[in-house]
Amino acid sequence: MPNSHRFPRIRRTFHLPITWVFFGAVVLLGCEGTAGHTSPVLSAPGHSGPYRVVTTTGMVTDLVRAVAGARAEIWPLMGPGVDPHLYKPTRGDVKRLLEADVVVYSGLFLEGRMSETFSQVARSGKRVFAVTDGLDRSRLRQPPEFQGHYDPHVWMDVGLWSLCADHVSQMLAEFDPDHAEEYRRNAANYQAVLKGLDDYVRRVIASIPADKRVLVTAHDAFGYFSQAYGIEVRSVQGVTTESEAGVRDVNRLVDFLVERAIPAIFVESSVNSKHVEAVVEGCAARGVKVALGGTLFSDALGPAGDYTGTYIGMIDANATRIARALGGTAPPGGYQGQLSE
């Protein structure tokens, strides 16, 4: 079966050194295949133990780990607090990508600065795919400010992200058909857990008084969250953190917060907090106190080894903090009783 995965060009500029690093790594590692070889690996031959999967964001890593189980060794590229919009592959990343059997990324140009590298790895014969490839495009957001591209922050809608497990299961089954049923079973089990999480988020967000049900954050990563859980969303920056907020954006939000008497706004773990802090200061200058409602996880998970370092913990922490800060209710410890605050 030919490798039909293609990477359309986007507006960002890719720097030549990464391309040279890639080709240098091909030579040094003795990687089989050339840039013109497009036949994907369809099985896992010669693996007496786990095969190697390189993943990008923490959300993708958690999803792939849940579906692959013990069959794969997962090598994540991006750690806690890393902004995937701005991430550029290092020499070490390229080496890992070339040594992997499978490469899995989020897609929809979330990792836009890695697009050329993904394309090069795919042409070398590796199986490379995005977890969002299998989603019905009619369910994706297309914010006008993103100029024809989809909003990549799909994981903010737990139900929609859950569907990505089906595509991961399918792709791993094609790579390793001997364990196809195991991947399907793992995906179904994970989706059952995510259904409970989705119900929890829906419940605690609905507990916020209707006139205060407004989420204000650093950048527009919560559009899917807004659609899924019925909360209005405002932000200082747009869908990608590559855009820079200006004084007009800050003043616009100050006017909105003062008029609506919204009690809190939120910073994000992977985004500079300076613009959110400027909004708080602007409100204070108008005689209105707006609290910082806490740190939300938008484009990256929490610390490794912590409950928030998992996808479930990330979403649990977000929903619980939002509900409490805006006047709603949430149980002690959140969804699974594991939150420490």
Backbone hydrogen bonds, N-H to C=O, Kabsch-Sander energy under -0.5 kcal/mol:
donor,donor_aa,acceptor,acceptor_aa,energy
3,N,38,T,-1.0
4,S,2,P,-0.9
18,I,15,H,-1.1
19,T,15,H,-0.8
19,T,16,L,-0.5
20,W,16,L,-2.0
21,V,17,P,-2.6
22,F,18,I,-2.6
23,F,19,T,-2.3
24,G,20,W,-2.3
25,A,21,V,-2.5
26,V,22,F,-2.1
27,V,23,F,-1.8
28,L,24,G,-2.5
29,L,25,A,-2.6
30,G,26,V,-0.8
31,C,26,V,-1.6
37,H,34,T,-1.7
38,T,36,G,-0.6
41,V,125,G,-0.7
47,H,44,A,-1.0
48,S,46,G,-0.8
51,Y,71,R,-1.7
53,V,73,E,-2.7
54,V,102,V,-2.5
55,T,75,W,-1.7
56,T,104,V,-0.8
61,T,57,T,-2.4
62,D,58,G,-2.5
63,L,59,M,-1.9
64,V,60,V,-2.8
65,R,61,T,-2.5
66,A,62,D,-2.0
67,V,63,L,-1.8
68,A,64,V,-3.2
69,G,65,R,-1.9
71,R,68,A,-1.7
72,A,69,G,-0.9
73,E,51,Y,-3.5
74,I,72,A,-0.6
75,W,53,V,-3.3
77,L,55,T,-1.9
78,M,56,T,-2.0
81,G,301,L,-0.9
82,V,79,G,-1.5
86,L,83,D,-0.9
87,Y,83,D,-0.7
94,V,90,T,-2.2
95,K,91,R,-1.9
96,R,92,G,-2.2
97,L,93,D,-2.7
98,L,94,V,-2.1
99,E,95,K,-1.4
100,A,96,R,-1.1
101,D,52,R,-2.4
102,V,52,R,-1.8
103,V,127,R,-2.7
104,V,54,V,-2.9
105,Y,129,F,-2.0
110,L,107,G,-1.4
112,G,109,F,-1.1
112,G,110,L,-0.8
114,M,111,E,-2.3
115,S,112,G,-1.1
118,F,114,M,-2.6
119,S,115,S,-2.2
120,Q,116,E,-2.2
121,V,117,T,-2.4
122,A,118,F,-2.5
123,R,119,S,-2.0
124,S,120,Q,-0.8
124,S,121,V,-0.7
125,G,122,A,-1.6
126,K,121,V,-1.4
127,R,101,D,-1.1
128,V,126,K,-0.8
129,F,103,V,-2.2
131,V,105,Y,-2.5
132,T,106,S,-1.4
133,D,130,A,-1.5
134,G,131,V,-0.5
135,L,132,T,-1.5
139,R,136,D,-2.1
140,L,137,R,-1.5
146,F,143,P,-2.1
147,Q,144,P,-1.4
149,H,146,F,-1.3
151,D,141,R,-2.5
154,V,152,P,-2.0
156,M,153,H,-1.6
157,D,154,V,-2.1
158,V,156,M,-0.7
161,W,157,D,-2.7
162,S,158,V,-2.2
163,L,159,G,-0.9
163,L,160,L,-0.6
164,C,160,L,-0.6
164,C,161,W,-1.2
165,A,161,W,-0.5
165,A,162,S,-1.3
166,D,163,L,-1.2
167,H,163,L,-0.8
168,V,164,C,-2.2
169,S,165,A,-2.4
170,Q,166,D,-2.2
171,M,167,H,-2.6
172,L,168,V,-2.5
173,A,169,S,-2.0
174,E,170,Q,-1.8
175,F,171,M,-1.7
176,D,172,L,-2.9
179,H,176,D,-1.9
180,A,177,P,-1.5
183,Y,179,H,-1.9
184,R,180,A,-2.1
185,R,181,E,-2.3
186,N,182,E,-2.6
187,A,183,Y,-2.3
188,A,184,R,-2.1
189,N,185,R,-2.2
190,Y,186,N,-2.3
191,Q,187,A,-2.4
192,A,188,A,-1.7
193,V,189,N,-1.5
194,L,190,Y,-2.3
195,K,191,Q,-1.7
196,G,192,A,-1.2
197,L,193,V,-1.6
198,D,194,L,-2.8
199,D,195,K,-2.1
200,Y,196,G,-1.9
201,V,197,L,-2.5
202,R,198,D,-2.1
203,R,199,D,-2.0
204,V,200,Y,-2.5
205,I,201,V,-2.2
206,A,202,R,-1.5
207,S,203,R,-0.7
208,I,205,I,-1.4
212,K,209,P,-1.9
213,R,209,P,-0.5
213,R,210,A,-0.9
214,V,212,K,-2.6
215,L,232,E,-3.4
216,V,214,V,-0.6
217,T,215,L,-0.5
217,T,234,R,-2.0
220,D,238,G,-1.8
221,A,219,H,-2.7
226,S,222,F,-2.4
227,Q,223,G,-2.1
228,A,224,Y,-2.5
229,Y,225,F,-2.2
230,G,226,S,-1.3
231,I,226,S,-1.0
232,E,213,R,-1.8
234,R,215,L,-2.9
236,V,217,T,-1.4
237,Q,218,A,-2.6
243,S,240,T,-1.4
250,V,246,G,-1.9
251,N,247,V,-2.8
252,R,248,R,-2.2
253,L,249,D,-1.7
254,V,250,V,-2.2
255,D,251,N,-2.5
256,F,252,R,-1.9
257,L,253,L,-2.8
258,V,254,V,-2.4
259,E,255,D,-2.2
260,R,256,F,-2.4
261,A,257,L,-1.4
262,I,257,L,-1.1
265,I,291,A,-2.4
266,F,216,V,-2.6
267,V,294,G,-1.5
269,S,296,L,-2.6
271,V,268,E,-1.1
277,E,273,S,-2.5
278,A,274,K,-1.8
279,V,275,H,-1.7
280,V,276,V,-2.0
281,E,277,E,-2.3
282,G,278,A,-2.2
283,C,279,V,-2.2
284,A,280,V,-2.2
285,A,281,E,-2.0
286,R,282,G,-0.7
286,R,283,C,-0.8
287,G,284,A,-1.8
288,V,283,C,-2.6
290,V,288,V,-0.6
291,A,263,P,-2.5
293,G,265,I,-3.5
293,G,291,A,-0.8
296,L,267,V,-2.8
298,S,296,L,-0.7
302,G,308,T,-3.2
306,D,303,P,-1.8
309,G,306,D,-1.9
310,T,307,Y,-1.3
314,M,310,T,-2.6
315,I,311,Y,-2.3
316,D,312,I,-2.5
317,A,313,G,-2.7
318,N,314,M,-2.2
319,A,315,I,-2.6
320,T,316,D,-2.5
321,R,317,A,-2.5
322,I,318,N,-2.5
323,A,319,A,-2.4
324,R,320,T,-2.2
325,A,321,R,-2.3
326,L,322,I,-1.7
327,G,324,R,-1.1
328,G,323,A,-3.4
334,G,331,P,-2.3
338,Q,333,G,-0.9
339,L,333,G,-2.2
